[in-house]
Amino acid sequence: MKLKNLLLVVFSVIGSLASNAQSNLLNAKTPDEIGKKTAAQLESDNDKPLPYGYVHDRDVLMGKTTWEIIDLDERVNFPLYFPVDTAFVGKERRSLFQVLLNGIKEGKITEVYGDDYFNSKKTISDIQSVFKFRDTTDAGKDEFNNFYDDYKSGKKVLSAEYINETELSAADVSGYKIKGFWYFDKRQSELKYRLLAICPIATEARDKAKGNTDTIELFWVYFPAIRDVLHEAKAFNDKNSAMPITFDHLLNSRRFSGVIYKEENVYGDRTIQDYMKDNSQLQLLESERVKEKIRNFEQDMWNY
């Protein structure tokens, strides 16, 4: 996370400039009119994400499920991480984590799970403790002990000054894990990829309050069920700030850098780290080998 901390100020300035790339910017007569869309613009924006085509099981000549990790310290992945402070960019841009969290809180995202096999479904109340942690200060504990009977009976209630509240933010997210399916469509004679699930990785609020930097999988979201939410959210387009890209397009077109850490296998889907222990270089080489194995299937289809 050191690289992100160093560039945070720079991207805050860039974010403030990018906020100007809003609707009605060139026609606004006052700053208040920036961002207000006309009826025609609202109608043209009322679209849906490009639907997936139907794929029959018999058309899948080859299929392989893979798990990847997206490191947000890599520059190419910055559109998924920034902005961490929305005060600089108005209302139009949010980080991917904030989009997911807002969707869960507002009830727009309901397919939330505790694992990547979608066995244990979670609600916002189930995962609330992951995002927010409340603890009593030492002074609050002394106050409670000195007036134990009053607090026990409910005559007195600890005031906010005796409570420390720690909450996760977009700045605490170090990366994402994604689960996807590579398959060769024999009808179209093409190797394709379908994203199945995404999971933010961050330090739990309890650990953050104690200064522990160990990261965990916060929650898994079934990707096809959240495409409408991601389609409405915009990520920064470095090549043309007037045409921001949706998170749905960004992820489906694989405009990010990911490293495979697990593939579907006979050994109970063991991770690469399980059999390539204590050697990061060999783990990266094994990840590339898995990628090449999938690519080579398509290449071998055209060998005569």
C-alpha positions in Angstrom: 0.0 0.0 0.0 3.1 2.3 0.2 2.8 3.2 -3.5 -0.9 4.3 -3.1 -0.1 6.4 -0.1 2.7 8.2 -2.0 0.4 8.9 -5.0 -2.7 9.7 -3.0 -2.2 13.5 -3.1 -1.4 13.4 -6.8 -4.5 11.5 -7.6 -6.6 13.7 -5.4 -5.6 16.7 -7.5 -6.2 14.7 -10.7 -9.6 13.7 -9.3 -10.6 17.3 -8.7 -9.7 18.1 -12.3 -11.6 15.1 -13.5 -14.7 16.2 -11.7 -14.9 18.9 -14.3 -15.4 16.3 -17.0 -19.1 16.2 -16.3 -22.4 16.6 -18.2 -23.3 20.0 -19.4 -19.8 21.3 -18.7 -19.5 23.3 -21.9 -23.0 24.7 -21.8 -23.2 25.6 -18.1 -23.6 29.3 -17.4 -23.0 28.8 -13.6 -21.1 26.1 -11.7 -24.4 24.9 -10.3 -25.5 23.8 -13.8 -22.4 21.5 -14.2 -23.5 17.9 -14.0 -27.2 18.5 -14.7 -28.3 16.5 -17.7 -31.0 17.4 -20.1 -34.0 15.2 -20.7 -32.4 13.9 -24.0 -29.2 13.0 -22.1 -31.1 11.2 -19.4 -33.0 9.2 -22.0 -29.9 8.3 -23.8 -28.2 7.2 -20.5 -31.2 4.9 -19.8 -29.5 1.9 -21.2 -28.5 -1.5 -19.9 -25.3 -3.5 -19.9 -24.7 -5.6 -23.0 -26.4 -8.9 -22.3 -24.4 -12.1 -22.3 -25.3 -14.4 -25.2 -26.8 -17.8 -24.4 -24.2 -20.6 -24.4 -25.4 -24.2 -24.5 -23.4 -26.7 -22.5 -22.9 -28.7 -25.6 -21.2 -25.7 -27.3 -18.5 -25.6 -24.6 -15.6 -27.6 -26.1 -13.2 -26.8 -23.3 -13.8 -25.1 -19.9 -11.5 -24.1 -17.0 -12.4 -22.1 -13.8 -9.6 -19.9 -12.6 -9.2 -17.6 -9.6 -7.1 -14.4 -9.9 -5.9 -11.7 -7.6 -5.9 -8.0 -8.7 -3.2 -6.0 -6.9 -4.3 -2.4 -6.6 -0.7 -1.2 -6.2 -0.3 -1.8 -9.9 -0.8 1.3 -12.0 -3.0 -0.3 -14.5 -5.4 -1.2 -11.7 -5.7 2.3 -10.3 -9.2 2.9 -11.9 -10.5 0.2 -9.5 -9.0 1.9 -6.5 -9.3 5.6 -6.9 -11.0 7.9 -5.9 -10.6 7.0 -2.2 -11.8 10.4 -1.1 -15.0 11.3 -2.9 -14.9 14.9 -1.8 -12.5 15.7 -4.7 -14.6 14.3 -7.5 -18.2 15.2 -6.8 -21.0 12.6 -7.1 -20.3 11.0 -10.4 -17.2 8.9 -9.5 -16.7 6.3 -6.8 -14.1 3.5 -6.3 -15.3 0.0 -7.0 -15.4 -0.9 -3.3 -17.6 2.1 -2.5 -19.9 1.1 -5.4 -20.2 -2.4 -4.1 -20.7 -1.3 -0.5 -23.3 1.3 -1.4 -25.1 -1.3 -3.5 -25.3 -3.7 -0.6 -26.5 -1.1 1.9 -29.2 0.2 -0.5 -30.4 -3.4 -1.2 -29.4 -3.3 -4.9 -26.9 -6.0 -4.4 -28.3 -9.1 -2.7 -26.2 -11.9 -4.1 -23.5 -11.6 -1.4 -21.7 -14.7 -0.1 -19.1 -15.7 2.4 -17.2 -18.0 0.0 -16.3 -18.3 -3.6 -18.5 -21.4 -4.1 -21.7 -19.5 -3.2 -22.6 -21.8 -0.3 -23.2 -19.3 2.5 -25.3 -16.3 1.6 -24.8 -13.1 3.7 -26.8 -10.0 4.5 -25.6 -6.6 5.4 -26.1 -7.3 9.1 -24.0 -10.5 8.8 -21.0 -8.6 7.4 -21.5 -5.3 9.3 -18.8 -6.2 11.8 -16.3 -6.5 9.1 -16.7 -2.8 8.0 -17.3 -1.2 11.4 -15.8 -1.8 14.9 -16.7 -0.1 18.1 -14.6 -0.3 21.2 -14.7 1.4 24.6 -11.7 3.6 25.5 -9.7 3.0 28.7 -11.3 6.1 30.1 -14.7 4.7 29.2 -13.9 1.4 31.0 -12.9 3.3 34.1 -16.1 5.3 33.9 -18.2 2.1 33.6 -16.4 0.5 36.5 -16.9 3.5 38.8 -20.6 3.7 38.1 -21.2 0.0 37.4 -24.6 -0.2 39.0 -25.9 2.8 37.2 -24.7 1.6 33.8 -25.9 -2.0 34.5 -29.4 -0.8 35.4 -29.5 1.6 32.4 -29.6 4.8 34.4 -26.5 6.0 32.7 -25.3 5.4 29.1 -21.7 5.8 27.9 -21.3 8.9 25.9 -19.7 9.1 22.5 -16.5 10.5 23.9 -15.8 7.1 25.5 -16.3 5.2 22.3 -13.8 4.6 19.5 -15.3 3.7 16.1 -13.2 2.3 13.3 -14.7 2.0 9.8 -13.2 0.6 6.6 -12.9 2.9 3.6 -11.9 2.5 0.0 -8.3 3.4 1.0 -8.1 0.2 3.0 -8.7 -2.1 0.1 -5.5 -3.7 -1.1 -6.9 -5.8 -4.0 -9.6 -7.9 -5.4 -10.0 -11.6 -5.9 -12.0 -12.7 -9.0 -13.4 -16.0 -10.1 -14.0 -16.6 -13.8 -14.5 -19.3 -16.4 -12.5 -19.6 -19.6 -14.2 -21.6 -22.3 -13.9 -22.4 -26.0 -17.2 -21.8 -27.8 -17.2 -24.3 -30.7 -20.1 -22.5 -32.5 -18.1 -19.3 -32.7 -14.7 -21.0 -32.7 -13.5 -18.5 -30.1 -11.9 -18.6 -26.6 -14.0 -16.5 -24.2 -14.0 -15.5 -20.6 -16.9 -15.1 -18.2 -16.5 -13.3 -14.9 -18.4 -15.1 -12.1 -17.5 -13.5 -8.8 -15.5 -10.7 -7.2 -14.2 -10.2 -3.7 -12.6 -7.2 -2.1 -9.5 -7.8 0.1 -8.8 -5.6 3.0 -7.9 -5.5 6.7 -10.9 -6.2 8.9 -12.1 -3.1 10.9 -11.3 -4.8 14.2 -7.7 -5.5 13.1 -7.4 -2.0 11.6 -8.3 -0.6 15.0 -5.5 -2.7 16.7 -2.9 -1.8 14.0 -2.9 -5.3 12.4 -2.4 -5.2 8.7 -3.4 -8.8 7.9 -5.9 -8.9 5.0 -9.0 -11.1 4.6 -11.7 -11.8 2.0 -14.5 -9.3 3.0 -17.3 -10.9 0.9 -17.9 -12.6 -2.5 -20.4 -11.1 -4.9 -22.0 -13.1 -7.8 -20.9 -10.9 -10.7 -23.7 -11.5 -13.3 -26.3 -10.3 -10.7 -24.6 -6.9 -10.2 -24.0 -5.9 -13.8 -26.7 -3.2 -13.7 -25.2 -1.6 -10.6 -21.7 -1.6 -12.1 -23.0 -0.3 -15.4 -24.4 2.8 -13.7 -21.0 3.5 -12.0 -18.2 5.1 -13.9 -14.5 4.6 -13.7 -11.9 7.1 -14.8 -10.8 6.8 -18.5 -7.2 8.1 -18.7 -7.4 8.4 -22.5 -10.5 10.4 -22.6 -12.0 11.9 -19.4 -15.1 13.0 -21.3 -16.0 9.4 -21.9 -15.7 7.5 -18.6 -15.9 3.7 -18.7 -18.3 1.7 -16.7 -17.0 -0.8 -14.1 -19.1 -3.5 -15.9 -17.3 -2.7 -19.2 -13.9 -2.4 -17.5 -14.1 -5.8 -15.8 -15.8 -7.7 -18.7 -13.2 -6.5 -21.1 -10.4 -7.4 -18.7 -8.8 -4.0 -18.6 -6.9 -4.9 -15.5 -3.8 -6.9 -14.5 -4.5 -10.1 -12.6 -2.4 -13.1 -11.4 -3.9 -16.6 -11.3 -3.5 -18.0 -7.8 -5.7 -21.1 -8.2 -7.3 -23.2 -11.0 -9.9 -25.9 -11.0 -8.1 -29.2 -10.3 -8.4 -32.7 -9.1 -6.8 -31.9 -5.8 -9.8 -30.1 -4.3 -9.0 -26.9 -6.2 -5.8 -26.3 -4.2 -4.0 -23.0 -4.7 -0.6 -22.6 -6.4 0.8 -21.5 -3.0 -0.1 -25.0 -1.6 2.3 -26.8 -3.9 4.8 -24.0 -4.7 5.6 -23.0 -1.1 7.9 -20.2 -0.1 9.0 -19.3 -3.6 7.2 -16.3 -5.1 9.0 -16.5 -8.4 8.0 -20.1 -9.0 4.4 -19.2 -8.1 4.4 -16.4 -10.8 5.9 -18.8 -13.3 3.2 -21.4 -12.5 0.5 -18.8 -12.9 1.9 -18.0 -16.4 2.0 -21.7 -17.2 -1.8 -22.0 -16.4 -2.5 -19.0 -18.6 -0.4 -20.5 -21.5 -2.2 -23.8 -21.1 -5.5 -22.1 -21.6 -4.3 -20.0 -24.5 -2.6 -23.0 -26.2 -5.9 -24.8 -26.4 -7.2 -22.2 -28.8 -3.9 -22.0 -30.7 -3.9 -25.8 -31.1 -7.4 -25.7 -32.7 -5.9 -24.0 -35.8 -2.9 -26.2 -36.3 -3.0 -28.3 -39.4 
